[in-house]
Structure formats: structure tokens, C-alpha cells
Amino acid sequence: APTDKWTAMLMFMHHDKSMDSVANMGGGVTSNSAEGWGDTRVSGLYKIFETRDSKIHLNLGLSLPTGSIDEKGSGTTRLGYPMQLGSGTWDLLPGITYLKQSENWSWGAQGIATIRLDENKHNYTLGDRFDANLWAQKPMNDHLSISARIHSAIWENVEGKDMGMMGANMMPTVREDMQKGFITCLGFGANYTLGNGHRLAFEFVKPVYQNYGGYQMEREWMITLGWQYSW
């Protein structure tokens, strides 16, 4: 936080993805995987409103195309869109965040959009996306707090086409018209403060509703582990 109104953030992401495919005419199961660094996010929060117990921030972010979009399967063709590690494009991340705090509770709401700014080197653009979060947090003691969250996201189909992807349109993961979807999840987490600016975070997320525009990989659950340091 270089000033009272600005807070800057830098986020690195690492992905480990795997997929098993079964041919509709038989032929057994094919397994593919992709692992590596994803896109890098540079963002900032600008405080536009503050009272004794409430704050509103504007989110201003940019996603840098550092994740690979060249991940390949067992042959020489590239894996489908969900298996790639990045978008391959510069993406704008505008949004707004509201936070309210009391002595025993804090809660907030946030909306973040992902707007693709151009076409990547393989002649396609991932669909735009919008994420909404509503959360509440309660301190249990001076070090431990627990939290609950509702998260919803909606995203569009891919525009353009990567002609180097495997499957020749026979696999849903390479169909541009089968990439959109909507999901709502419930998350439960805990934060533990170690002191000296260090904090550990844990969250378990389970989808409660999923609706996809075609045959897609359904999400089962997700665990997030994090370490934060502030000064």
C-alpha cells in the first residue's frame, strides 16, 4: 500500500492439470497432462469511499500472458483450450469491492470482469468472464478466523480457432462453441495469523450448481492453500 488510497498486488499462479479421454468408438483411455506457470496478474485497489466501518475500492488489474498456450499431448498436436496454462492474451481486470467490518464480524462483496484485449498467436481469444463473490468472516480469537463464501462465475465461448489442436473437432475440449458456462460454489475457510505480518490461509470450495454450453469437464472440488506476508 504505497498510499492510503492505493494498494498494489502481484499474483503468480501455478497449474497442474490432467485429463482422461475415452473414445466413443472404443480404443481405451488416453491420459494427458499439463503443468507449469500460468498468467501473471498485476492489479491495484483504489479506495473511493470510507467510513468508520465500511470501505469501497475500485479494482484495476491487468493479466500478463506468461502462461503457456503450447501444451501438447502424446503427439505433436496441442491440447484443448481448458488444458492450456494461460490465455495467450493481455486481459483487463476491472471490478469493485465493498467491505464492512464490525467488532465480531466482517463481510464483503466483489465483482470482477476479465476482458480479453486481443487475439493470441494461435488465432483465438478465450471468452470474457465475470466473477462475483459474497463472503463473511468471523474471528475466533486473536490468531484464528473462519470464513464462508459464495462465488459465481459466467464465461463465454472461444472466438477464433487454433488449427493446431488435437481431435479435429471430435473432442469437446477443442470445440470453440462448447466452452461457455456458469457455476456457483460454496467455500469454507480459515485464516491463521502467525505474527510479524505472516498469515496462513485455507479454503475448501464445492460447486452447488454448474451449467455448461456443451460437454465440458465438470468441477468436483477445489482446495486453496496460501501464505501471505504484509508489512
Disulfide bonds with the S-S distance in Angstrom:
none
